[in-house]
Amino acid sequence: QEHAYPADELMPLTCRGRVRGQEPSRGDVDDALGKFSLTLIDTLDTLVVLNKTKEFEEAVRKVIKDVNLDNDIVVSVFETNIRVLGGLLGGHSVAIMLKEKGEYMQWYNGELLHMAKELGYKLLPAFNTTSGLPYPRVNLKFGVRHPEARTGTETDTCTACAGTLILEFAALSRFTGTSIFEEYARKALDFIWEKRQRSSNLVGVTINIHTGDWVRKDSGVGAGIDSYYEYLLKAYVLLGDDSFLERFNTHYDAIMRYISQPPLLLDVHIHKPMLNARTWMDSLLAFFPGLQVLKGDIRPAIETHEMLYQVIKKHNFLPEAFTTDFRVHWAQHPLRPEFAESTYFLYKATGDPYYLEVGKTLIENLNKYARVPCGFAAMKDVRTGSHEDRMDSFFLAEMFKYLYLLFADKEDMIFDIEDYIFTTEAHLLPLWLSTTNQTISKKNTTTEYTELDDSNFDWTCPNTQILFPNDPMFAQSIREPLKNVVDKSCPRDISRVEDSLGSGPKPPLRARDFMASNPEHLEILKKMGVSLIHLKDGRVQLVQHAVQAASSLDAEDGLRFMQEMIELSSQQQKEQQLPPRAVQIVSHPFFGRVVLTAGPAQFGMDLSKHKAGTRGFVATIKPYNGCSEITNPEAVKEKIALMQRGQCMFAEKARNIQKAGAIGGIVIDDNEGSSSDTAPLFQMAGDGKNTDDITIPMLFLFNKEGNIILDAIREYEAVEVLLSDKAKDRATIFKGKMIPNYIIDSNLELENMDQKLSENDSHKQNSEEATSASQDVGTVSEEPEEGESSDVTDPDSVSPADAASDSVSISNQDSSLPGHQEAGAPEPACAPGDSQPQEQQTETEPNSKVNWDNKVQPMESILADWNEDIEAFEMMEKDEL
C-alpha cells in the first residue's frame, strides 16, 4: 500500500511498484501482470485469515473503486484465473461471511462477484479451440482472435495451465447461476483425461491445444502438471462429482507406481514410465505431500516432506531445482509457499509439534535472509544469499496464510477454516457451493475406469482426528530413516546391521565394490530394484525403481547404493578434473607424427609433473584383459603394456602389469567403434582404495585410436610410443638420441620441394609454412593450451544414473566436453633411399611386404604426398578455428 499501490507487485529492493511496460521485460513471468493491482486482489482473503478485518474492508473498497479489468494487455489465462479470479472469489466468500456475522461489510452487495464475472467473460475467448483447451494467453480488452489482440498464435499449453480452472470457474458458476464457466472448465478437463497415455495413465507436461498431441512427453508432479492433479481431487471435494475422484485415483496409482521413488519424486516418460526423464526435481513438487494428506496417504507425504526439509536446512531455502543428490540445480528461490502449505497440512493430520519447529525454521529464515526494508525479496541464489528485486503476489496470498494457520489456535480465527477448501493459490471457497446452483448434471463421464486395488481409496475425504490420531511418534518413526538423507548417510535397519555382522545374509553391495561385468553384482542390483542399461559409448546407466525391489529393505539398499554411486562419482570428479593426455608413436615410420588422444587415470604417475613422459616399446599382455597375473612377463618387462578394457577395475590391471615389470600401460576400449571424435573424454577411476602403490602411468584409448597402435604392431612389429601430458615436437622426442640421417637430409629436399611448390599458387603459402616447420619436422597435432580441456564434467549436473563399466565413477554425457581430438595424419618420413642409414637396411627383412623407406621415390610422388600434407594442415587450421 505504501510503496507499490496501485501497481501489480512490490519491488522490495527499490521500494516501488512494478508496472508492466515500465520495467525491463522478464518474459513469461510478466504474463501474470495485468495492471489490475494484482497483489492487493491476491491478498484479500489473507487479511481476513489474519483477523485484519478493517484492513480487508478498506482493501475491498479500493479494489471496487480503482481496479480496471478492461486493459489492452495480454495476460496468462492460468495466472489470471488462480490469482485474480480466485482472489476476487475468495474475497467475495469471506466478505459475505463477515456480512452474515453482522459487524463488518454490511454495505457489501456482491461487487467483487460482479468483477469476477466480468473477468470470467474476458477469459472465455481463450477457450475458442476445437479441443476445448484454452489458449495460454488472452488480451483482456480484445480477446484472442481480434486483430489487435497480439495473441492467439500459440499452439501449446501446459497441462496445469489447462487443467487448473475447475475450482474457480465452477465456483463462479455456482455463485452466479451462470453455467457456462463450469461447462468450459469441465470440457478442458475431459479432453486432458481422454488424452492421457492409456498404458501408463500419465499425462505429459505440454499439449497441443488444437490436436491434443503431447508436445513434451515427460511426466511428474512438479512444474507444468502439479495443480492438474490437485484440482481433480479438490473438484471432487468441492463439487461432489465422483468422476473427478475416479480420475484422480487412476492418476495417483500411476504416480505412486512410476514417479514416486521415496523420498524422491522423479519425472518419467509417459510412454516408457520405467525410464526417468531427468535427474533433478523442481520446487513446485513441494505441494504434493499436502495433497497426499488430503488424499489420505500419509506415509509417503511424511517421507517426501522430510527430504525437502533436509534440503532447506542445507540451503536455507528450497532451490528452484535440485539434483537427486540434493545439490543445487537452479539456485533461485522466489519465496514459493508450497513447502509451507505441506507443512501446514501435515501438522493438521498428525498433530506432531515437529512441524511447528519446521514452520519456525521457515519464519526465521525469511526474517534472516529475505527480509529487506520494504518487504521480502526473492533469493537470486540460495548459495550466496543474493537478492532479486521481486516479491510475487503469492508470497502474501499463500505463504503468510499457511504460516499463520500453522501456528493459529482455533480461538485465533474469526471463522471456521474447515468450512472452506483452498485453491492452488490458497484462496478460500466455501464447501456449501456443492449444493448450490447445480446447473451441471452430476454424471460419471469417466471412461475406461478400472477399479484399483488400493485401500487408501476408501478414505476420500478423511477426518484427520480419526484417520491420523495425534500421536507424534507415528510421524517420527517415518521421518527417522530420512534424517540424514541429504548428507548421504542413510541409517541402516538395526536387524539388518546385526545380520551383516553375524552369520546372516551378506552385507549390501557398496558402490565402491560394484563392477558391471560381475554377474553376482547384477543379480544384487536387480534385487534392489536397480536396472542396468548399456550405452553405445561403452558406459552403463543405472536406474532405480523402488517398487521393483524384492522387499522394502532391498529398496532401501538400492536407494543408498545409488546415493553412494553419485557421491563417489561427484567426489572423484571434483578432486581430479584431469585434461586429456597424449600417446605419440615415435618409432619408424611415424617419428612422432601420429598423436592419439588418451584419457587420463586418477592414479599412477602424473604425467603433467613428468614433462619427459614415459617412452618405450609396446607389448600385448596375456591375458589380454589384465585381470589376473600376467603370463608373459618376459615380453612385458621394461615395456608399455597394451590391454583390453573390462572384467575388472582399472587399478587392478595397473597393479598386475606393474608387477610384471611394465613401465606403463594403455587400456584399449572394448566397445567396437568408440572414438574420441564422438565420445566425451574418459577418465579411469581408482577402485575406492589407496592407489599410492601404483607408480606407472596409465592411459585410456578408445577403440578407434587403440586399433591404430594394434595395426602398427601388425605392420611393423616393434612400435615405440611416448606417453605424455601433451604432444612433443620432434626436437624434444629425439633429444639426446641419434636422429636418423633421412630426417636431417630431408631438410635439403624440403628446400627444393619448396621451390617447386611455389609454382603452384593455390599451395604457395602453405608450402612456405611446411618449409619453415621442417627444422623440427613438427607434429601435425596441435597442442592444447594449458587448462583448455580440464573441465571435463560439470559436477553440478552429474547424472545419478550413469556409471562407467570399469569404475564407480558416474559420467554425464550431456555435460561432458569431448576430449582433445586427433588433429593430423601420418606424413612421409623420409627422402629418397640413398640417404637411408645402413642400420635401417640391415634391420629390414628382404622379403618385407612394404619397404617404402628404402625405395627411391620420384619427385612427383613426393610432391603429391606433400600436397596431401598441406591440405591436412589447412583442414587442421579450420578445425582448430
Secondary structure, DSSP 8 states (H G I E B T S, - for coil): --SSTTSSEEETTTTEEE-TTTS---GGGGGG--SS-HHHHHTHHHHHHTT-HHHHHHHHHHHHHH-----S-EEEHHHIIIIIIHHHHHHHHHHHHHHHHTSS-TT--SHHHHHHHHHHHHHGGGG-SSSS---SEEETTTBTTSTTS------EEEHHHHHS-HHHHHHHHHHH--THHHHHHHHHHHHHHHTSBTTTTB--SEEETTT--EEE-EE-SSTTTHHHHHHHHHHHHHH--HHHHHHHHHHHHHIIIIIEETTEE--EESSSTTSBS-SEEEGGGGGHHHHHHHHT-HHHHHHHHHHHHHHHHHHSS--SEEETTS-EEE--B----HHHHHHHHHHHHH--THHHHHHHHHHHHIIIIIEETTEE-EEEETTTTEEES-B-HHIIIIIHHHHHHHH--GGG-SS-GGGEEE-TT--EEEGGGGGS---S-------S------GGGG-SS--HHHHS-S-HHHHHHHHGGGTTGGGT-----HHHHHHHHTTSS-----GGG--TT-HHHHHHHHHTTEEEEE-TTS-EEEEE-GGGSSSHHHHHHHHHHHHHHHHHHHHHHHH-----EEEEE-STTTTT-EEEEEB-BSSS--GGG-TT-EEEEEEE-SSTT--S--S-HHHHTTSEEEEES-SS-HHHHHHHHHHTT-SEEEEE--STT--TTTSB---B---SS--TT--S-EEEE-HHHHHHHHHHHHHHS--EEEEESS---HHHHTTTS---HHHHHHHHHHHHHHHHHTT-GGGHHHHHHHHHTTTTT--SS----TTTT---S-GGG--TTEE-TTSS----TTT--B--------------GGGS-HHHHHHS-TT-S--TTTS---HHHHHHHHHHHHHHHHHHHHHH-
